[in-house]
Amino acid sequence: MEWEFYILDSIQNKLRMPWSDVIMQIIAPFWLLIIMIALPAFILLVTKKHARLGRLIAAGAAVNSISCVLILKPIVSRIRPYELNSTVSLIVPPEMDACFPSGHTSFAFCAATACFLYNRKLGLVMYAYALLIAFSRLYLYMHYPTDVICGALLGIIAALIGYLIEKILFERLNANQKKITASVITEPDN
């Protein structure tokens, strides 16, 4: 844990500046992450052209929510770094839940991976955003480096599982639709 505080304190001492404080405060709120990821995913769900991307993000986010928020955070129950180092002046309000894994990071990497599986160029842009989110969690002293690393891995895995779920469900749905269509076409009229 000592090396983690070394990294966090190095960021505080060497990289923290008034202009970067403003940027990190802007990207910090979880509601903004939801607006940037979940809202477009649900809008995409109702479009014909990009509905699959919406399904991929939604499936990955569901897996991520269950594994991160409902299972890992309560089980691990790791206290946040600012609770152990009270000398750090926070520039955002403290968070009340456990810090392992980083939910912000896992959701950002989950969405980035879903986008990458759908469209590589979009995915790369989203990975850049996810890296910024991950760094912000360290900069703001909200998470340890291992929280962020594990959050990123969890998000990637959740998106891959979401991808498999979406693929299996929609292949079965399409197969059932084809069977229904075929049976309607082959039935003679009375």
Backbone as CSV, one residue per row, in Angstrom:
resi,resn,N_x,N_y,N_z,CA_x,CA_y,CA_z,C_x,C_y,C_z
1,MET,0.816,-1.192,0.000,0.000,0.000,0.000,0.864,1.262,0.000
2,GLU,2.085,1.124,0.478,2.981,2.269,0.532,3.252,2.841,-0.860
3,TRP,3.464,1.962,-1.832,3.739,2.418,-3.200,2.526,3.141,-3.790
4,GLU,1.332,2.750,-3.359,0.135,3.410,-3.875,0.044,4.842,-3.364
5,PHE,0.350,5.025,-2.091,0.369,6.387,-1.556,1.495,7.207,-2.188
6,TYR,2.597,6.553,-2.510,3.683,7.258,-3.196,3.189,7.834,-4.530
7,ILE,2.457,7.027,-5.285,1.919,7.489,-6.577,0.906,8.608,-6.352
8,LEU,-0.029,8.403,-5.439,-1.050,9.421,-5.172,-0.431,10.733,-4.704
9,ASP,0.521,10.642,-3.796,1.171,11.854,-3.283,2.026,12.528,-4.347
10,SER,2.638,11.744,-5.220,3.422,12.326,-6.321,2.516,13.119,-7.260
11,ILE,1.352,12.577,-7.549,0.395,13.305,-8.397,-0.001,14.604,-7.711
12,GLN,-0.290,14.537,-6.416,-0.690,15.739,-5.677,0.421,16.788,-5.659
13,ASN,1.645,16.344,-5.463,2.765,17.272,-5.307,3.326,17.790,-6.628
14,LYS,3.243,17.009,-7.689,3.906,17.387,-8.935,2.963,17.795,-10.059
15,LEU,1.742,17.278,-10.049,0.850,17.530,-11.178,-0.343,18.419,-10.851
16,ARG,-0.607,18.608,-9.607,-1.800,19.373,-9.236,-1.563,20.863,-9.416
17,MET,-2.426,21.469,-10.237,-2.372,22.901,-10.523,-3.790,23.445,-10.578
18,PRO,-3.976,24.750,-10.441,-5.339,25.305,-10.459,-6.127,24.957,-11.723
19,TRP,-5.485,25.021,-12.884,-6.218,24.722,-14.121,-6.582,23.248,-14.224
20,SER,-5.695,22.360,-13.742,-6.015,20.933,-13.791,-7.054,20.568,-12.721
21,ASP,-7.062,21.303,-11.606,-8.116,21.103,-10.607,-9.491,21.347,-11.231
22,VAL,-9.598,22.396,-12.016,-10.870,22.735,-12.666,-11.291,21.621,-13.620
23,ILE,-10.359,21.143,-14.429,-10.674,20.067,-15.387,-11.134,18.812,-14.642
24,MET,-10.428,18.440,-13.601,-10.780,17.225,-12.853,-12.117,17.376,-12.134
25,GLN,-12.433,18.562,-11.653,-13.733,18.791,-11.024,-14.861,18.678,-12.048
26,ILE,-14.588,19.074,-13.273,-15.611,19.002,-14.324,-15.899,17.550,-14.698
27,ILE,-14.868,16.728,-14.823,-15.101,15.338,-15.260,-15.390,14.380,-14.104
28,ALA,-15.306,14.851,-12.857,-15.442,13.976,-11.691,-16.840,13.428,-11.422
29,PRO,-17.916,14.199,-11.600,-19.229,13.688,-11.141,-19.681,12.426,-11.880
30,PHE,-20.212,11.490,-11.112,-20.692,10.238,-11.700,-21.871,10.492,-12.632
31,TRP,-22.709,11.478,-12.310,-23.849,11.787,-13.174,-23.376,12.202,-14.562
32,LEU,-22.223,12.861,-14.656,-21.701,13.241,-15.964,-21.279,12.001,-16.748
33,LEU,-20.677,11.051,-16.064,-20.301,9.788,-16.701,-21.547,9.083,-17.229
34,ILE,-22.611,9.100,-16.445,-23.865,8.486,-16.873,-24.409,9.203,-18.112
35,ILE,-24.384,10.513,-18.094,-24.873,11.288,-19.253,-24.018,11.002,-20.486
36,MET,-22.714,10.881,-20.292,-21.803,10.667,-21.422,-21.896,9.246,-21.985
37,ILE,-22.322,8.282,-21.175,-22.315,6.888,-21.613,-23.718,6.284,-21.677
38,ALA,-24.445,6.336,-20.585,-25.736,5.645,-20.528,-26.794,6.305,-21.408
39,LEU,-26.870,7.606,-21.372,-27.883,8.297,-22.176,-27.720,8.012,-23.661
40,PRO,-26.505,8.158,-24.218,-26.351,7.801,-25.640,-26.665,6.327,-25.917
41,ALA,-26.325,5.447,-24.976,-26.606,4.018,-25.173,-28.101,3.780,-25.298
42,PHE,-28.879,4.410,-24.440,-30.328,4.215,-24.506,-30.939,4.889,-25.729
43,ILE,-30.378,5.991,-26.157,-30.842,6.626,-27.398,-30.527,5.719,-28.585
44,LEU,-29.331,5.136,-28.583,-28.936,4.232,-29.667,-29.831,2.991,-29.737
45,LEU,-30.342,2.564,-28.592,-31.206,1.378,-28.568,-32.440,1.532,-29.460
46,VAL,-32.934,2.753,-29.585,-34.152,2.961,-30.375,-33.862,3.293,-31.839
47,THR,-32.594,3.420,-32.191,-32.261,3.664,-33.595,-32.060,2.324,-34.286
48,LYS,-32.382,2.278,-35.535,-32.226,1.031,-36.288,-30.747,0.776,-36.611
49,LYS,-30.050,1.838,-37.002,-28.686,1.691,-37.498,-27.677,1.304,-36.407
50,HIS,-27.822,1.877,-35.216,-26.815,1.660,-34.164,-27.391,1.013,-32.913
51,ALA,-28.514,0.315,-33.041,-29.136,-0.326,-31.879,-28.198,-1.353,-31.234
52,ARG,-27.398,-2.016,-32.043,-26.488,-3.025,-31.494,-25.483,-2.395,-30.530
53,LEU,-24.965,-1.221,-30.869,-24.040,-0.544,-29.968,-24.742,-0.229,-28.649
54,GLY,-25.961,0.235,-28.717,-26.724,0.501,-27.498,-26.905,-0.749,-26.658
55,ARG,-27.202,-1.871,-27.328,-27.356,-3.141,-26.604,-26.039,-3.583,-25.980
56,LEU,-24.934,-3.404,-26.705,-23.622,-3.798,-26.174,-23.273,-2.997,-24.921
57,ILE,-23.489,-1.686,-24.977,-23.189,-0.842,-23.815,-24.107,-1.200,-22.657
58,ALA,-25.395,-1.363,-22.943,-26.351,-1.685,-21.879,-26.055,-3.039,-21.239
59,ALA,-25.749,-4.052,-22.045,-25.443,-5.377,-21.499,-24.173,-5.335,-20.652
60,GLY,-23.150,-4.672,-21.163,-21.905,-4.555,-20.398,-22.106,-3.775,-19.106
61,ALA,-22.877,-2.693,-19.176,-23.136,-1.877,-17.983,-23.906,-2.671,-16.931
62,ALA,-24.830,-3.516,-17.379,-25.582,-4.342,-16.427,-24.649,-5.319,-15.715
63,VAL,-23.791,-5.995,-16.482,-22.820,-6.924,-15.882,-21.878,-6.170,-14.948
64,ASN,-21.426,-4.995,-15.377,-20.512,-4.190,-14.585,-21.166,-3.731,-13.278
65,SER,-22.415,-3.289,-13.359,-23.112,-2.821,-12.155,-23.236,-3.927,-11.125
66,ILE,-23.628,-5.092,-11.585,-23.795,-6.218,-10.660,-22.463,-6.587,-10.025
67,SER,-21.426,-6.731,-10.847,-20.137,-7.185,-10.315,-19.433,-6.120,-9.483
68,CYS,-19.484,-4.868,-9.923,-18.757,-3.804,-9.227,-19.519,-3.293,-8.010
69,VAL,-20.725,-2.806,-8.257,-21.466,-2.098,-7.211,-22.143,-3.052,-6.221
70,LEU,-22.711,-4.125,-6.733,-23.478,-5.008,-5.854,-22.645,-6.113,-5.206
71,ILE,-21.539,-6.505,-5.850,-20.758,-7.621,-5.294,-19.415,-7.151,-4.717
72,LEU,-18.528,-6.633,-5.565,-17.153,-6.358,-5.121,-17.034,-5.243,-4.088
73,LYS,-17.649,-4.099,-4.327,-17.505,-2.987,-3.374,-17.953,-3.381,-1.963
74,PRO,-19.137,-4.002,-1.805,-19.528,-4.391,-0.438,-18.651,-5.486,0.170
75,ILE,-18.184,-6.428,-0.644,-17.364,-7.522,-0.102,-15.992,-7.022,0.330
76,VAL,-15.321,-6.271,-0.563,-13.969,-5.801,-0.258,-14.005,-4.681,0.773
77,SER,-14.930,-3.772,0.623,-15.160,-2.680,1.582,-13.883,-1.908,1.937
78,ARG,-13.127,-1.561,0.924,-11.857,-0.851,1.120,-12.120,0.633,1.357
79,ILE,-11.470,1.179,2.378,-11.667,2.599,2.657,-10.838,3.443,1.699
80,ARG,-11.306,4.624,1.454,-10.688,5.510,0.461,-9.389,6.113,0.994
81,PRO,-8.474,6.453,0.070,-7.168,6.960,0.513,-7.245,8.251,1.328
82,TYR,-8.187,9.130,1.009,-8.281,10.381,1.763,-8.719,10.150,3.206
83,GLU,-9.302,8.978,3.492,-9.679,8.664,4.866,-8.457,8.269,5.698
84,LEU,-7.431,7.786,5.019,-6.191,7.422,5.720,-5.183,8.567,5.741
85,ASN,-5.271,9.447,4.768,-4.371,10.593,4.698,-5.217,11.861,4.731
86,SER,-5.481,12.340,5.907,-6.353,13.499,6.073,-5.667,14.822,5.750
87,THR,-4.381,14.776,5.411,-3.671,16.016,5.068,-3.979,16.485,3.651
88,VAL,-4.568,15.632,2.850,-4.896,15.989,1.473,-6.158,16.832,1.465
89,SER,-6.100,17.947,0.735,-7.300,18.779,0.618,-8.072,18.345,-0.627
90,LEU,-9.264,17.829,-0.396,-10.103,17.364,-1.495,-10.713,18.556,-2.227
91,ILE,-10.831,18.422,-3.542,-11.458,19.486,-4.337,-12.845,19.066,-4.818
92,VAL,-13.251,17.871,-4.448,-14.607,17.382,-4.725,-15.146,16.809,-3.413
93,PRO,-16.472,16.688,-3.301,-17.020,16.121,-2.068,-16.572,14.666,-1.878
94,PRO,-16.364,14.258,-0.640,-15.972,12.867,-0.394,-17.096,11.914,-0.808
95,GLU,-16.708,10.715,-1.191,-17.682,9.701,-1.585,-17.885,8.760,-0.407
96,MET,-19.078,8.240,-0.303,-19.444,7.477,0.889,-19.332,5.968,0.733
97,ASP,-19.178,5.473,-0.490,-19.101,4.019,-0.663,-17.647,3.560,-0.615
98,ALA,-17.456,2.268,-0.673,-16.107,1.697,-0.674,-15.404,2.045,-1.985
99,CYS,-14.096,1.924,-1.991,-13.370,2.398,-3.171,-12.875,1.299,-4.108
100,PHE,-12.975,0.041,-3.733,-12.477,-1.016,-4.621,-13.623,-1.815,-5.198
101,PRO,-13.647,-1.924,-6.512,-12.859,-1.251,-7.544,-13.457,0.117,-7.869
102,SER,-12.759,0.885,-8.666,-13.252,2.202,-9.060,-14.431,2.044,-10.010
103,GLY,-15.596,2.463,-9.548,-16.801,2.384,-10.380,-16.732,3.298,-11.583
104,HIS,-16.226,4.515,-11.383,-16.072,5.450,-12.509,-15.225,4.802,-13.610
105,THR,-14.094,4.247,-13.193,-13.167,3.647,-14.153,-13.782,2.422,-14.818
106,SER,-14.432,1.576,-14.039,-14.993,0.361,-14.632,-16.095,0.691,-15.629
107,PHE,-16.945,1.650,-15.328,-17.996,2.022,-16.282,-17.408,2.648,-17.539
108,ALA,-16.396,3.484,-17.375,-15.775,4.121,-18.539,-15.098,3.084,-19.441
109,PHE,-14.368,2.140,-18.846,-13.700,1.112,-19.655,-14.695,0.112,-20.236
110,CYS,-15.779,-0.129,-19.538,-16.826,-0.993,-20.066,-17.419,-0.373,-21.343
111,ALA,-17.770,0.895,-21.267,-18.332,1.582,-22.442,-17.312,1.661,-23.570
112,ALA,-16.066,1.937,-23.236,-15.020,2.031,-24.259,-14.832,0.696,-24.967
113,THR,-14.835,-0.387,-24.211,-14.664,-1.713,-24.803,-15.854,-2.071,-25.678
114,ALA,-17.072,-1.773,-25.206,-18.270,-2.029,-26.018,-18.189,-1.242,-27.328
115,CYS,-17.775,0.010,-27.242,-17.634,0.834,-28.454,-16.557,0.264,-29.369
116,PHE,-15.448,-0.189,-28.789,-14.348,-0.752,-29.580,-14.786,-2.017,-30.307
117,LEU,-15.586,-2.837,-29.638,-16.082,-4.061,-30.276,-17.024,-3.741,-31.437
118,TYR,-17.670,-2.614,-31.365,-18.614,-2.190,-32.405,-17.915,-1.413,-33.520
119,ASN,-17.019,-0.491,-33.119,-16.325,0.376,-34.069,-14.983,0.768,-33.455
120,ARG,-13.899,0.334,-34.065,-12.563,0.537,-33.479,-12.203,2.012,-33.297
121,LYS,-12.534,2.860,-34.254,-12.192,4.281,-34.129,-12.939,4.920,-32.959
122,LEU,-14.225,4.658,-32.869,-15.008,5.172,-31.748,-14.472,4.613,-30.442
123,GLY,-14.119,3.346,-30.448,-13.580,2.708,-29.254,-12.290,3.357,-28.776
124,LEU,-11.419,3.711,-29.694,-10.156,4.362,-29.314,-10.406,5.727,-28.676
125,VAL,-11.362,6.462,-29.218,-11.730,7.759,-28.624,-12.267,7.536,-27.210
126,MET,-13.108,6.524,-27.057,-13.679,6.231,-25.746,-12.620,5.724,-24.769
127,TYR,-11.627,4.989,-25.270,-10.530,4.561,-24.385,-9.735,5.769,-23.883
128,ALA,-9.556,6.776,-24.724,-8.875,7.996,-24.279,-9.676,8.659,-23.155
129,TYR,-10.999,8.716,-23.326,-11.879,9.263,-22.289,-11.786,8.412,-21.013
130,ALA,-11.777,7.091,-21.161,-11.695,6.193,-20.009,-10.377,6.388,-19.253
131,LEU,-9.290,6.576,-19.986,-8.001,6.828,-19.330,-8.026,8.141,-18.546
132,LEU,-8.686,9.153,-19.098,-8.823,10.428,-18.398,-9.633,10.252,-17.114
133,ILE,-10.709,9.498,-17.212,-11.526,9.208,-16.022,-10.671,8.467,-14.987
134,ALA,-9.937,7.461,-15.418,-9.095,6.676,-14.502,-8.072,7.572,-13.804
135,PHE,-7.405,8.419,-14.585,-6.412,9.314,-13.990,-7.076,10.277,-13.010
136,SER,-8.281,10.756,-13.351,-8.961,11.708,-12.465,-9.230,11.103,-11.091
137,ARG,-9.480,9.808,-11.035,-9.759,9.153,-9.755,-8.520,9.170,-8.846
138,LEU,-7.336,9.089,-9.462,-6.089,9.178,-8.697,-5.800,10.628,-8.322
139,TYR,-5.965,11.500,-9.281,-5.719,12.932,-9.078,-6.575,13.478,-7.941
140,LEU,-7.814,13.039,-7.888,-8.749,13.532,-6.872,-8.581,12.836,-5.522
141,TYR,-7.669,11.864,-5.462,-7.368,11.127,-4.228,-8.561,10.297,-3.755
142,MET,-9.378,9.867,-4.705,-10.565,9.070,-4.397,-10.265,7.574,-4.400
143,HIS,-9.230,7.180,-5.155,-8.925,5.759,-5.323,-7.428,5.515,-5.290
144,TYR,-7.088,4.294,-4.932,-5.714,3.816,-5.017,-5.467,3.355,-6.459
145,PRO,-4.209,3.295,-6.883,-3.924,2.791,-8.232,-4.496,1.398,-8.497
146,THR,-4.468,0.507,-7.501,-5.028,-0.829,-7.729,-6.544,-0.795,-7.914
147,ASP,-7.222,0.161,-7.302,-8.666,0.324,-7.521,-8.941,0.648,-8.982
148,VAL,-8.117,1.527,-9.522,-8.291,1.990,-10.902,-7.917,0.882,-11.890
149,ILE,-6.799,0.206,-11.636,-6.367,-0.884,-12.519,-7.418,-1.996,-12.537
150,CYS,-7.863,-2.394,-11.369,-8.883,-3.456,-11.296,-10.216,-2.984,-11.859
151,GLY,-10.545,-1.716,-11.674,-11.759,-1.167,-12.268,-11.714,-1.223,-13.781
152,ALA,-10.565,-0.885,-14.355,-10.412,-0.948,-15.818,-10.557,-2.391,-16.311
153,LEU,-9.885,-3.314,-15.638,-9.986,-4.730,-16.033,-11.409,-5.248,-15.884
154,LEU,-12.051,-4.887,-14.797,-13.437,-5.309,-14.581,-14.346,-4.764,-15.676
155,GLY,-14.165,-3.492,-16.045,-14.976,-2.896,-17.101,-14.786,-3.592,-18.437
156,ILE,-13.553,-3.922,-18.755,-13.263,-4.628,-20.013,-13.918,-6.009,-20.002
157,ILE,-13.753,-6.736,-18.902,-14.348,-8.075,-18.792,-15.876,-7.994,-18.846
158,ALA,-16.453,-7.014,-18.155,-17.915,-6.852,-18.166,-18.419,-6.591,-19.589
159,ALA,-17.688,-5.775,-20.336,-18.095,-5.492,-21.720,-17.996,-6.745,-22.582
160,LEU,-16.956,-7.543,-22.391,-16.817,-8.782,-23.158,-17.934,-9.767,-22.820
161,ILE,-18.279,-9.862,-21.548,-19.401,-10.719,-21.157,-20.700,-10.163,-21.740
162,GLY,-20.867,-8.843,-21.674,-22.040,-8.203,-22.272,-22.126,-8.473,-23.764
163,TYR,-20.982,-8.463,-24.421,-20.919,-8.761,-25.859,-21.422,-10.183,-26.126
164,LEU,-20.962,-11.140,-25.319,-21.400,-12.531,-25.479,-22.897,-12.678,-25.192
165,ILE,-23.372,-12.015,-24.155,-24.799,-12.070,-23.827,-25.623,-11.504,-24.984
166,GLU,-25.227,-10.347,-25.481,-25.961,-9.716,-26.595,-25.950,-10.618,-27.817
167,LYS,-24.809,-11.196,-28.110,-24.682,-12.059,-29.284,-25.574,-13.297,-29.157
168,ILE,-25.524,-13.953,-28.021,-26.320,-15.168,-27.812,-27.815,-14.846,-27.853
169,LEU,-28.226,-13.794,-27.120,-29.644,-13.450,-27.077,-30.189,-13.065,-28.444
170,PHE,-29.453,-12.258,-29.181,-29.979,-11.795,-30.456,-29.833,-12.827,-31.566
171,GLU,-28.877,-13.735,-31.454,-28.830,-14.852,-32.406,-30.036,-15.754,-32.189
172,ARG,-30.380,-16.016,-30.933,-31.566,-16.841,-30.643,-32.842,-16.131,-31.076
173,LEU,-32.918,-14.836,-30.809,-34.092,-14.066,-31.211,-34.251,-14.083,-32.725
174,ASN,-33.159,-13.871,-33.442,-33.213,-13.906,-34.909,-33.572,-15.294,-35.423
175,ALA,-33.045,-16.338,-34.799,-33.365,-17.703,-35.209,-34.847,-17.996,-34.978
176,ASN,-35.378,-17.566,-33.843,-36.804,-17.765,-33.569,-37.674,-16.985,-34.546
177,GLN,-37.255,-15.760,-34.885,-38.001,-14.959,-35.861,-38.026,-15.641,-37.219
178,LYS,-36.906,-16.201,-37.619,-36.828,-16.895,-38.907,-37.729,-18.123,-38.909
179,LYS,-37.774,-18.863,-37.781,-38.648,-20.024,-37.677,-40.114,-19.616,-37.793
180,ILE,-40.477,-18.546,-37.104,-41.859,-18.063,-37.156,-42.217,-17.621,-38.563
181,THR,-41.321,-16.865,-39.183,-41.554,-16.392,-40.552,-41.659,-17.572,-41.504
182,ALA,-40.780,-18.540,-41.353,-40.806,-19.711,-42.229,-42.094,-20.511,-42.035
183,SER,-42.560,-20.650,-40.798,-43.777,-21.421,-40.563,-45.014,-20.688,-41.082
184,VAL,-45.017,-19.375,-41.038,-46.134,-18.596,-41.582,-46.177,-18.712,-43.099
185,ILE,-45.015,-18.676,-43.717,-44.930,-18.739,-45.179,-45.307,-20.114,-45.670
186,THR,-44.922,-21.173,-44.973,-45.169,-22.548,-45.456,-46.549,-23.076,-45.113
187,GLU,-47.284,-22.440,-44.192,-48.614,-22.915,-43.845,-49.581,-22.607,-44.973
188,PRO,-50.357,-23.603,-45.403,-51.336,-23.363,-46.478,-52.539,-22.574,-45.947
189,ASP,-53.113,-21.792,-46.829,-54.327,-21.032,-46.464,-55.520,-21.962,-46.459
190,ASN,-56.409,-21.811,-45.540,-57.623,-22.662,-45.488,-58.759,-22.026,-46.199
